[in-house]
Amino acid sequence: MKRRDFLAGAAALAACSPLPPGVARSVSRYGLAQHARRSGRHFGAAVKSRLLREDTAFRAAVARECDVVVQEYELKRGTTEPKQGKYDFSGADQIIDFAQDHGMRARGHALVWYAANPPWLEPALKSASGRERQRLMTSYIDMAMRRYAGRINEWDVVNEAVEPNQGRADGMRMDSMWMKALGEHYIDTAFHTARETDGRATLFLTDFGLEHDSPRCERRRTALLKLLDRLLGRGVPIDAVGIQGHLKPYKERFSERQFANFLRTLSGYGLKLSITEFDIADRGGPPSPEKRDREVASIAKAFLDVSLDNPAMGSILCWGLSDRYSWLSNFPEYKWPDGQLSRGLPLDARMGRKRLWDAIAAAFDAAPAVGRRSA
Ligand code: XIL
């Protein structure tokens, strides 16, 4: 069969059957969101408004692959409130408009975090008195959530609350300005405020370093579970846990059984789950990109199979969509010393689908179906 006939045949097949198995990925008109939909899930990516505006191929790829978007940085407070009381939601607005124009859902990332804050905030927090301290957090949550009420369905209310390496017996992150100013109850206050402000939004506690079979991740899982015990015991309105899913397979191992147990414990608390920032750091892998792509794809499949086997797992979002713009290529721990691009996202630098795309599609195709729901 001539190549052209084969492609035409594959395209015709893709056009008439719902989700044909085995159609070449490059010609399938089904994006990852359609594969996700089949099992009642969602697929999305973190995006930057400038890329949606300026790179038409990237914009088309997001429209084709995703049914959820999240802001890679434009809804972090360092961007939205650079000076106290002076707001800039222009980037986030564009992303939310894009989501609405394309019938997509939108997540909000993140209301309360120890990082990416404006420089004025920590000094203001330190010099404020008790009630004022709380207000520096709650008034922001209130304002941001009101602005997007009905348009952002899910919020990362508190991001990265635990860090057992910092020496506290309870594993709480010590270098958080919120922890220092308000103690652990900053989390209670943040979630109660979020619930009061927008009762329809799904409220997430999100964290990283929960995925691998390593002492580091084991400590982090334990700290998070203990924190959840305390929070849920106090009636804090947390709906969901977001597991960031930044995998580093060339540094740490992955155990399907161990990760499945962890997810089961979380869903046993009645919490919804999502993978909110999936990508794979390929630094340290085989020098051949072809070989590395195969390995990365098989690691992704193992991780996603376990994730999607849990009926509480509602969506998978990648942290970016194309290797061209991946944060992995700039972040000191993950970037290649020789400057080559990381290959940790489903699309390559020219927006072509990679083996990692196949692995994500295949994991969705194989996942047991669940009722479609908000998280
Ligand atoms: C990252 C962005 O991708 C970078 O562009 C930025 O410089 C730093 O933050 N965990 C998170 C995300 O919750 O907000 C981070 O995003 C990646 C790690």
Boltz pocket constraint, residues with backbone or C-beta under 6 A from the ligand:
constraints:
  - pocket:
      binder: B
      contacts: [[A, 72], [A, 73], [A, 159], [A, 208], [A, 244], [A, 277], [A, 327]]
      max_distance: 6.0
